[in-house]
Amino acid sequence: MRAWQVSRHGEPADALEQVDVEPPPPGPGELRVRVAAAGLGLPDVMMCRGSYPMTPPLVFTPGQEAVGVVTAVGEGCEARVGERVMGVSVFYRGYGAFAAEALLVDGFSFPAPDALASSQAAAFVIAGHTAHLALVRRGALRAGETLLVLGGAGGTGSAAIQLGRALGASVVVTARGSERADFCRELGAHDVVDRSRDDVAESVRALTGGRGADVVFDPVGGDAFESATRCVAREGRILAVGFASGSDARASTRHLMTQSYSVVGVMVGGYERAFALDVHRDLVDRHARGELRIPVERTVPWSELPEALGRVAAAEVRGRLVLAAE
């Protein structure tokens, strides 16, 4: 079968090469799918560079998320051969989604509704579940509160904007440039701070009458996190979701204490299956009601994967790109 592999670390255009390999056998709790489409994300770029925390040893196939039809199952799987599923790949073992057939984690794979096109399903699970876990369970966002979404034009940010609005929050978003700001407004943001020209903390305080944001959704880290600490409300919650900036967030315990806010970690892995299924049902229902959509900017032909990941690396994408595997 055809696959994209990383044989040396570097930028995607240098690190990725097309190869022909045997379909991987699924282990316990794993299922193999014939990939219809795969979602592209910044972690895939970081794996090419070797900088992602769960980068597998060379040589490996990246790609964290896919939709497809099950062709084989390992021991103890719920999924059945012939079922159409969407979920998270076994990328950490090197069997990611950028291949004709990939291994998915059975415990984090879900039936793909017929109404959900492959281009949508391929980018649904990680962004949706991350936003849901962050805002509902970890952040306990309440109607009437102010939610600040950092990097709202990205994959998880775009999901957080929509879910936050559906939960009744007033949604403030940061974005760079007018096009990305307009994109965030289209998704439902009430206010957008253009971080290319405005000071984020000052703008958020002004928009909230000096109070600050009750909940901050932060997939960026670095300087963006530092800005959030200067505009989070008392008893607010900063949700540490990721580090798209390439820099970890640095929390000051003294500042946490004197300003009375919390920094809360968010990682979708490790929760019980029943919880994940409940979250997924809620997300699918919200999608059916029109509260949540997956903004796919473009479906990328197989041969253009390195160039497409280069656009992800350069933060040029609004929403998500999806690789067509069939």
Buried (B, 14 or more C-beta within 10 A) or exposed (E): BEBBBBEEBEBBEEBBEEBEBEBBEBBEBBBBBBBBBBBBBBBBBBBBBEEBEEBBEEEBBBBBBBBBBBBBBBEEBBBEEEBBBBBBBBBBBBBBBBBBBBBBBBBBBBBBBEEBBBBBBBBBBBBBBBBBBBBBBBBEBEEEBBBBBBBBBBBBBBBBBBBBBBBEBBBBBBBBEEEBBBBBBEBBBBBBBBBEEBBBBEBBBBBBEEBBBBBBBBBBBBEBBBBBBBBBBEEBBBBBBBBBBEBEBEBEEEBBEEBEBBBBEBEBEEBEEEEBBEBBEBBBEBBEEEBBBBBBBBBBEBEBBBEBBBBBBEBEBBBBBBBBBE
